[in-house]
Amino acid sequence: MSDYFIRLHLFLSRYRLSVCVVAIAACTAAGLLAASLQMDEDIMRMLPQSDPVVRSHFHAFKKLRQTDRLIVDIGISEANDAILFEAADRMFAALQQNPELQELTYRFELRDFPGSLRLLHNHLPSLLGSPEAYETLAQSILPEAMVARLAWLRQALAQPQGFVVTDVARVDPLGLGTSVMKRLQSVHGGVGDTRIVDGRIVNHDGCHVLITAMPRFSSANIERSGVMIEALLADARAVERAFPAHKIHVAIGGGHRIGLDNSRLVRRDAGRAVSIAAIAMVLLSFLAYRRRWLALITLVPTLVGASIAGATLFFIGQTTSGIAVGCGTILLGITVDYAIHVLYHIDNAAHMERRSIATTVLHIAPPIGFGALTTVGAFLVMLLSPVETHRQVGLFAVVGVTSAALASLFLLPVLVPLSRHHEARPLIMTRVFERFFAWRARHLALPVVAIVLLSIPCAIGITRLRFEGDIAKLNGVTPSMALDQDILWDAWGDAASMTTVVVAAPAMQDALEMNDRVAASLTALQDKGAIVSYSSIAPMCPSARTQNRNVTQWKRFWTPAKKQALLSDIQRIAPEAGFRADSIARTLEVIDAQPDILTPEALRPTMLGQMMAQQIHSAQDDTAITTLVKLPSPAHYAAVANRIKDAVPGAVLLNRVAFSQHIARLSKRGLARFALMVTIADALILLLLLRHPKWVLVVLLPIGVGLLWTFGMMGLLGLPINIINFVFVIFVIGVGIDYSLFLVTATQELRRGRPERLATTSGSITVCALTTICGFGVLAIARHPALHSIGVTAFMGMTFSLVSTILIVPYLTGNSPSGQPRPGTPSPKASRRD
């Protein structure tokens, strides 16, 4: 096998020019395909879509298009309705002129209040159904209640604001629909702490007005979003300039602006990371080699691997996550290790002929090959992840690492010319480690003490390690967007923090029936104090089945004797109160009415329809209805969710705090599962090479210590683990194993009587680790939170893995710090048996 390896190298060397031309052509073609990748920065792609909770939330968001809805806040420094409403009117007019927007919600037409009131009154038989409603109705037709009601109407009509009561007096003077009117007032009053003032949605302090709109396209369309958002921001600044004395500010939020910021930050950070990492790696290589120009070809295998991996993603035909591409820049720090390892060993010795170079590469091919296999094995585990972004990163890394390793072993040596010197001094990093090992021989206890002193506080830090599940914190936004987000949360945070209950069905009536059951459950919960309030369309637009049942109950209530007694009381009481008895009697025609089924379509032209439009989402063969629920505290969520899901199994509850906690639990379980799977996969691969479990443990132990230090330091520094950065465990295990494996195989070479290269290997893996740390570390300066979190955690993981490997492996392999076997260590034959 060794002879074939050397003969292949000699064959490739004879045709160096042809090999280079073919490699350049292939990389160019693959690079062009990779550059054509279609990017998608949707943050929801970072979540495991196979998880039932995540899947239900994802489908609910898709139905409601909540992430696509545009939120516009017009704020003023001090409450002034006239100025605030004028500014809001101007912004609304500008939004109406934007052809990309539809379904604008701003001002409810209150002049339609009489029509809405009359519509509800005519459908009282369909709407009254609860025992409480009929108890209120029975009280309202008592003689003393009628006297008090008509006296109140008489007094209210005499007041300046009497025109508001006029409609009530004409439609329902006796208050038969008091229960329904309370529901109408609840809707009219807004959601949470918001209010409706002159038809506009105003927040609790009266300094903010809300406008919402739905763009005609998805927030995934970044290019179109960019044009629309720029136009909207220009309109917002124009409105602000129109009121210089009142400090008007227009804040714009929503999925389109967040997606645009995510896209721009990811692309900017990824481009900067690639550039800085490449420069740093070339510089490190330049300082490490004797022949400085070798630094120029160090990145050749990396470029080969990255271009082929990008082309592979292109041929899959799917859109690629921008976060996956950003993580792919880490590939620079991983695959360059193989090139450095090859070039460092070639440059560390004098090679006067091609066979000598081939022999050197042959000796380091097993650790490089198996090191690549362990890294590939780690990334193959990512292909099993339920998170699409993880799978894309895994595929990118598997293809890239494999291609780069092959290029390092077979393409790179061909590019290295023969040395002109018969003898050469060891490279600088080799000399550094020769001195380090000599120092360690004189101070055996100090490294052990350092390991213990670092491990104790890190063990404590692990108990403080926390998991972050709020996916919104992984969004990358510009400073202006961050300011607008703070304004929106301060003004509308109470409404935004409410729980949303979503029911969906193919037919409208089926969805309405489910919504009725949700409302009944919420009413029971409200009576027990489990919820503060809720806003539902069920009281004003129940399902047909509920309406028919209510009509039957209405007829049972109005017996002939009860109706006759009411008419007699009206004839006696009305004139005394100053009202015409026949006018009041005409309002009682509803008692014998057989109303049509009240539908959302019938309500749509009215003020009620405008208010309900935000809670009914209809599409072809699919209707979703939402109910907003205000909880006393997040602790009440579980009980409310269980009650609603028992009553309506298909209901979905959207609650930011609960969802974040669920994602945090997924991250915690995923971290343990991924670490175990990667360790098992790599252990099996190592067993094939090292052929004894004890050597596998020697390779893995430094990685375990490095992870202990990493997790502990994260806990001490308050750095959380999230659904994205927990995969850095794969990088640390997969790449850190390479360093430990290189050192173990170097000590085994010495046991077999071959030349000692422990210091040379230590020098090469240190340069490899430094370049990898550059690849990771440069992401730590990224402004995008997801990339930044990966950069910081992986930087710490790789640094600690390198330190633990250098300190621990020489002890565990039975070698003295000088690199020579200790007295009593196994002979080469015994080693081979191991």
N, C-alpha and C positions, 0 to 999 in steps of 0.2 A: 504493500500500500504506500509506503514511504517513497519507493522508487517511482511509482506512478505520479505522486505529488510533485516530485522534483522534475520529472520529465515534462509534466504539464507546464511548470514554470519556465523551463528552458525553451519549450515550444512557443509560449506567449512572448518570451523575450526576443526570439528571432524575428517576430513580426510585430514589433513594438508600434510602428507607425500605423499599421492597419488596425491594431487593437485600439489605439487612441482615437482614430477616425470613427470607428464603429461606436465606441463608447460616447463620444461627443454627439454624434448624430442621434443615438438612442436617448440620451439625456435631454437634448434639445426638444425632440418630439414629445417626450413625456412631460417636460416642463411647460410646453405650450398647452397641453391638455390640462395640466394642473391649474394653470392660470385661468382656465375657462370654467372653473368650478362655480356653481351657483351657491351663494352664501345665504344663510338664514340665521338671524340672531334672536329668534324667539326664545325667551328665557324658559318657557314651559317645556322645551325640548330637553332641559336638564333634569326633568323629573322622570321617575320610572313609570311609564305609561301602563305597564302590566299590573301595577298595584291597584286594587279596586277603588280605594279612596281617591287616588290621583286620577284614575281613569274617569270616575264619576265627576270629579271637579273639572277635568279637562273638557268632557262632553258638555257639562253645564255652561262653562265659559264659552264654548263654541256656539251653543244654542243662543245664549244671551248676548254674545258678542260684547261682553263687558270690557274686555281688554281693548276693544276697538273704539269704544265710546269716547268721544272728545269731551273734556270737562273744561269749561271756561268760567273763571271767577273774576268778577269786577269788584274791586275793593276800594275803600276810601279810608283815610286816616281817622276821621271823626264822623260820627253818624250825621248824615244829611241826605234825607230821602230824595229831595229834588235833584241834587247834583248827582247822586249815585245812580238814580233811575235814568237820568239823561245820558250818563256815560254808558250805562248798560244798554239803553236803546241804540246808541251809536254802534256799539260793538255787535249787537244783534243784527243791525242793518248790514254791517260789513260781512257777517257770517252768511247772511241770506244771499249776498252777491257771489259767494264762493261756489263754483259749480261742483266741487267735490263733496259737498256736504248735503245731507238730507236728514229728515226726522229731527228738526230743530225743536227743542223744548225751552221756552223762555217765559212767556206770559200767558196765564190762563184767562180765558175770556169770561170774566165775572158777570158781564151783562147777560150771560145765558143762565144765570142762577134761577130765575123764575121757571124757565123751561125744564131745567134739571129737577127742580122741586116738584113741579107738576107731574113729571114722568115718574118720579119715585112714588108720589102719592097715588097715582093711578094704578101702581103695581104693588100697593101695600099687601093685598092678599098673597102675592107671590114672595114677598120679602120677609114678612113676619113669620117666625117659626119657633123661636126659643121660648121657654116658659117665662123668662124674665120679660121678654117683649110683650107677651100677652098679659102679664101682671101689670105692666105699665099702661097697656091699653085699657084694661079694666078700671084702673084708677082714674084715667083721663075722662071717662064717661060718667063718673059719679057727679051728682048735681053740684056739690060743693067745689069739685075740681073745675067744673065748667064755669062756675061763677068766678073763681080766682083767675082762670085763664082769660076769660073775656075782659075782666077788669084790667089785667096786665096789658092786653092788646090795646085797650082803649087808652091807657096811659102812654104806652110806647108810641102809638100813632100820633099823639100830640107833641112828641118830642121832635127836635130838628132832624134826628136820624130816623124818623119814622118811616121814610121811604123804604128802608131795608125791611121793616116789619110788614109793610103793605103786602108784599108777595106772600108772606106766611098767612096773613089774615085772609087773603083771597083763596088760597089753596087748601089750607088746613087750620081753620080757626080753633078747632077743639083739640088739636094736638094729637090726633089719632096716630100720626106717623112720628111721634117723638123719638122712638127708638131708632128709626131710619135716619131722622135728622141728626141724631148724635153721631151716627156713622158718617154722614156727609160732612159734618163739622170736623170730624177726625181727619178725613182726607183733606179737607180745605185747610186744616192747620198745618199740614206738612208732615215730614218724617223726622223722628228723633226730636232734636231741639230746633229744627228749622220752622219757619213760618211762611205763610202766604200773605204778602202785603201788596195790595193793589194788583193782584194777579201774579206777582213776581215771587220767586223762591228766595227768601232772605234768611241769613243765618241768625244765630241766637243774639248777637250783639248789634244787629241791624247795620253792619258795615260791609256786608258782602252780598252780592246777588249771583245766582247760579244760572248758567246756560249750558245745555248739553246738546250734542249733535252726533250723528252717526255718519262717518265718511262712507263713500260708495265703494271702498276697496279695503282689503285686509291690511292690518298693520305689518304683515310680512312683506308687503310691497314697499321696500325701503326707498327706492328711487322716487316713486310717486309721493310717498310720505314726505320726502325732503322738500319737494316743490310746494306741497300744501302747507306744511308747517312754517316754512319761510314766509309765505304769503300771510298766514294768520298772525305770526309774530310782528310783521310789518303793520298790519291793521291794529294790533294791540298797542304798539308804540304810538301810532297816530292818535288813538283815543286818549292815551296818557298825556300826550302833548297838548291836547285840546283843553285840559283842565289843570294848568300848572299850579294854581293856588290851592288845590284841594288834595294833592298827592294821590291821585287815582293810579291804581296798579291793576293791570290785567294779567292774570296767571292762567297759563294753558297747560293742561295735563292730559294723560291718556296713553293708551298703548302705542299709538303712532309716534308720539314724540319720544317716549321711552325707547321704542324699537330703533328709532333713528339715532338717538344718542348711543345706544348699545352698539349699533353697527359702526358708527364713526369711531368710537373709542376702541373697539376690538381691532379694527383695521389699523388704526394709528398705533396702538400698543404693540400689535403683532409685527408691524413693519419695523418699528423702533427696536423691538426685542431681537428680531432677526439680525438687524444691522449691528447693534451693539454686541450681541453674542458672537457674531462672526468675527468682528474686529478683535474682541477679547481673546477668542480662541486662537486666532492667527498670531496675536502678540505673545500669548503664552507658549505656543509652539515655537515661535521665533527665538524666545529666550531659552527654551529647553534643548534645542538641537545644536549640534556642532555646525552642520551645514545649514545656515539660517534659511536658505531658500526652500528647504523642505517644508517650512511652514505654509508655503503657497499651495502645496498639494495635499496638506493635511485634510482639507475640507472636501476633497474629491469624492471619497466614499459617501460622505454626508449628502453632498449634492446628488449623487446617484440615487441614494436611498430615498431622499425627500421627493425627487422628481418622479420616481417610479411609484411611490406611495400616493402622491397627489393624482397621478394618472389613474391609479387603481380606483380611487374614490370617484373620479370622473366617469369611469366605465360602469360603475354601479348605477349611475343615472339618478341619484338622489341629491337633493339639496344638502349642503354640508353646513354644520353648525360653525359659526364664527369662533365659538369657544373651542371647538375641536381643532380648528386650524391654529388658534393661538397656542393650545397645548402641544400641537405638532411641532412648534418651534423648539420645544424641549428636545426633540429628536436630534437637534444639532449637538446638544451636550451629551447625548447617549452614544450615537453612532461614531462620533469623532474619537471615542475611546479606542476603538479597534484600530483606526489609522495611526493614532499616536503610539499605541502599543507596538505595532509593526515597525513604524519608522524609528521609534526610540531604540529598539533592539538592533535594527540595521545600522543606525548611525552610531550606536555605542561601541561597535566593533569595526575593524578594518576589513572590508570585503573587496578582494581584488578580482573576483570572478563571479559569474552568475550562479554557479552551483553553490557557492558559499552563502549567497543571499537566500537561495532557495532552502538551504539547510537550516538557516536561522529561522526563517518563516515556518518551516516544518516543525521545529521544536516548540514554537509558541502557538501553532495552529490549534492543538487540542483545547487549551484554556480559552482561546478566542472563540472557537467553534462552540464549545459547551457553554461559555459565558453568553454567547448570542442566543443559544437555545434556552437558557434560564430566563433571559430577558424576554424572548419571544413567548416562552411559556407563561410568564407573568402577564403579558399583554393579551395572550389568547384567553385568559380568564375574563378579561374585560369584554370579550365578545359575548359572554354569557350574561352580561349586565342587562337589566331591564331598561336602562337609560340609553337613549339613542346616541347622545353625545359621547358616552363612555364607549359604546361599540365603535363609533367612528374613530375615536382616538386609538382604540385597540387595534383596529384594522390598519390605520395609518402607521402605527408603530411596528406591528408585525411585519408588514411588507418592507417598511423603511429599514428596520434593524437587519432583517435577513439580507436585503440587497446591499446594505453598507458593509456588513460583515464579509460577504463574498467579494465585494470590490476591494476591501482592505487586504484580503488574503491573496487575491489573484490579479487584480488590476494595479494596485498601488506599487507592489515590488517591481513591476515592469517599468514604472516611471522613474525609479531611483537609479542613477548612474553608479558605476563602480567607483570605489574609493581610490584616491591617489596615494594614500599613506598606508604603509605596511602595519604600522602600529599607531595607536591613538590613545590619548588619555580618556578615561571614562567621562561621560557627560556630567554636567554640573549637578543635576538632581541625584545621580548615582553617588557622587562624592559626598553630597549632603547626607544621604542615608548611611553611607559607610561611617561617617562621623557620628551620626545619631545612634547607630547600633553599638558603636564603641562606647559612647556615653552611657547607654542603657546597661552595658555590661558592668559598669562601675556603680550604677544606681538602680539595681533591680527592683527595689521596693517602691521607688517614687512613682512609676507608671501605675502600679497596683493601687497605691494610695490615691492617685488622681482619679482612677476609675471609681473607687469607692466613694470618694468625696463628691463626685459629680452624680453618682447614682442615687445617693440618699435623698437630696432635695428633689431630684426628678421623680423619685418614687412618690414623694408627697405631692408633687405637682400633678401627677396622673389623677389623683383623687379630685382635683379641681378642674379637670378637663371637661369642657362643656360642648354640646352639639347645638348648632344653630340651624333652625329649619325654615326661617323666614326667607322664602325665595326672592321676595322683593329686594332684599338687601344685596342680592347678587347683580342687580341691574346697575349698569354703568351710566351715569347721567352727568351732563355738563353742569357747571356752577349755576347757570341761569335756570336750568331745569330743577336743580336741587332747591333753589330759592322758591320756585313756583310750587314744588311739592310741599315744602314747609307751610306755605301760605294756604294751600288747599287743605292740608291736614288740620291746621289750626282753625280754619273757618268751618270745615265740614267733617271734622274727624269723628264726631259722634255718629253722624249718619253713615260714614264710611266704615265704622267699626261694628255696625249692626250685622246680625246674622241674617243671611238670605236663604229662604226655603224655596226650592225649585221643584215643581212637578211638571211632568211632560207626558204627552200621549199623542197618538196619531190624529185623534179627533178632538175638536174643541170641547164637546160635551164631556168626554172622558176626562180631559184635563180639569174641567170645572168640577167634576165630581171628586176627583182627588184633592183639589184645592178646598172643597167644602170640608173634607175630613181633616185637613191640616188646620183649618180655621177652628173647627170644633175642639181639636186637641189643644190649640193655643189658648182658647177661651178657658178651658179647664185649668191649664197651667197658670194663666193670669189670675184666676180666682185663688190659686194656692200661693201666689206671690213668686212663682218660679220665673216669670218674665215680667218686665215692666209694662210693655205695650207691644202692639203689632199692627201693621198696616196691610190689609188684605182686601181683595176685590170681592171676596165671598159674600159679605153682607149686602152688597149692592148688585151683584151679578152672580147669584148661585146657579148651580146646574139646573137643567130642565126637570130632572127627577126631584130635586129639592123644592123647586118652585111648585110643582104639582102637589107635593106633600103639604106644602105650606097653604096652598089654596084650600085643600081639604080641611085642614085645621081651622082656617079662617071661617069656613062655612059652619063648622061645628060650633064655633064661638058665638056667631051672630044668630042666635035663636030669634024667632018672630017676636017673642015677648020682650027680649032685650032690645031689639030694634025699635019696637013700638014705644017702650019706656023712654028711649033716648029721644025720639021725636017729640014726645009729650014734654019732656024736660026742656027741649030747645024752644018750643012754643012759649013756655012760661019764662025762661031765664033770659033769652036773647033780647026781647024788648026792654027788660029792666036794665040790661047792660048797655043799651044804646045800639044794638045791632038788629038787622032785619032777620027774622026767623027763617024766611024762605031762602035767603042767601046762604045761611049756614046749612040748611037742610040739603041744598043742592050738593054740598061737599060730601054728603053721605051716600051719594050714588055709588061710591067705591065699594060700599058694603055688598051690593048685589052684583058687582062687576065680575066678569070672567076674563081677566086680562090675558093678552098674548104672552108667550114666553119672552122674558127680557133677556136679550143677548148682547154681547159686546158690540156687535154691529149696530144695534139700535142705540146704544149709548155713545158710540163714537162721535157723532156730530155735537154732542153736548159737552159742557164743562167737565162732567164726570168722565166722559170718554177721553178727554185730554189728560186728565190726571191718571186714569187707569192705563194709558198707553204704555207707560214705563214698566208696567207689571205684566203685560201680555205680549208674548213674542211668538208670532205665527209665521210659519214657513210652509212649504208644500208638504202635506201629509205629516205635519209635526207642529204641535203647539206647546209652548212652555209658559207657565204662570209662576210668578215669584211673589213671595210674601216677606216683608221686612219685619224682623223681630229684634226688640231691644231687651238685652239681658241685664239683670242686676249686676253681674260680674261674670268673667270667663269661667269661674268655677261651676256655674249653673248650666254650662253648655251640654255636658254629657247627659244629664237627666232630660233636658229638653230634646236633644237629638234622639235618645232612646224612645221617648214617648211618641214623637212624630213618626219615626221609622216603624214603630209597632203599628200605628194607625194607617200609615201609608208607606208600605215597603219600598216603593219606587222613588220616594222623595230624596232629594239631595240637599244637604245643608252646607252652605258656604260660610265659613267663619275663619277669619285670618289667623287668629291665635291658635285655634284648634288644628288648623291645617299646618301651621308652622311646627307645632308640637309633633304632629304625625310625621312630617318630613325629617325632623330631628331624630325621631326613633328609627326611621328607615336608614338614616346615615349611620347611626350607632350600630344597627344590625349589619348593614352593608360593610362597614369597616372590619368587623370581626370576621364576617364570611369571606370577604375578599382576601384578607390577610391569611386566613387558614387555607383557602384554595390555592393561592399563589405559593405558599410555603410547601404544601404537599406536592404540587406540580414540579417545583424546582428541586425538591428533595429527591424525587424519582429520577429526574434528569441527572443530578449530581451523582446518584448512586451508580448510574451506568458508567460514568467516567472514573469515579474514585473507588468503586467496588468494595466499599466497606462503610457501614453506618457511622463509625466514629469519625471518619473524615468528613462525612456529610454534616455531622454536628459541629465539627470544627469550623466549617464554612459558614454555617447558619448562625452560630452563637454571636459573632460580632454584629450581625444584622439585628438580632434581637436586642442587644445592648444599645445599638444605635437608635432603634425605635423607642426603647425605654427613655432614653435621653430626649428624644424629639417630642414624644407625648408629654413628658414631664415638663419640659421647657415651655411648651404651648400652654399647659395648665398654669404654670407660674406667671407667664406673661399675659394670660387672659385671651389667648388667640383661640377662637372656636374652630371646630371641625364642621364642615357643611357638606351638602350633597355633592359638591364638586371637588373640594380639595381632599376628601378622604381617599380618593384614588391615588394620592401621592404615595400611599403605602406600597402600591404596585411598583412605582418607580424606584422607591428606596430599596425594596427587597430585590427586584429584578436587576437593577444596576449595581447595588451594593454587593450582591453575591458575586458579581464579576470580579471586583477588587479582592475579595476574600479568596475566591477560587484561584486567581492569578498567583497570590502569595503562597497558597497551599501547594499548588503544582510546582512552584519554584523551589520550595523546600524539598519536595519529593524528588525533583531532578538532582538535587545535591545528594540525597540519600542513595541515588542510583549511580553515583560516581561521576556525574556530569559536572561541568564547570558551575561554580556557585554564581547565581544571578539573583539572590534575594534583594540586594541593594538596587540592582538594575530594575527589577520588577517593581520594587517599592517606588523608585523614582518615576517609572512609567505610569503606575496607577495613580500617583499623586498628580501628575500632569493631567491624566485622564479625568480625575475627580475635579480638579480645578476648572477644567473646561466644561464639565457637566454642571458644576455649581454656577458657572457663568451662564450656561443655558437656562438653568432654573432661576438663578438669582436676578437676572435681568427682568424677569416677570414681576419681581417684587416692586419695581418702580412703575409698574403699569397702573394707570388710573382706573382701569376697569376692575371692580371688586373681585370678580371670579378669577381673573388672571392673577391679580395681586395675591389673593389667598393661596393659590397654587404656588406662586413664586416663593412666598415667605416660608410656607410649611415645607416645601420640597428643598429649599435652600438649607434649612436647618437639618432636615433628614439626611441629605447627602453629606453635609459637613460632619455630622456625628457618625455616620457610617464609615467615612474615611478614617476618622480618628480612632474609632473602636477597632477597625481592621488592623491598622498599623500597631496598635498597642497590644492587642489580644492574640492575633494569629501566631506570631513567633513563639509565644509561650505554649500555646496549645499544640503546636507541631513538634515539640520536643527539641527545638533548635535553641542554641544560645543566642543572645542578642548580637553576637558577632556574625551570626549566620552559619557557624560550624556546629555539627552535631554534638550534643552534650554527651559526657561519658555515660555509657550504659544504654544509649539509644539503640534502636534496632539497626541491624546491618542492612545494606542494600538488598540482600536476598529476603530478609525478613520484611523489609518495606515492600518489596514486590509482592510477597504473599499477602500483605495487607491490602 
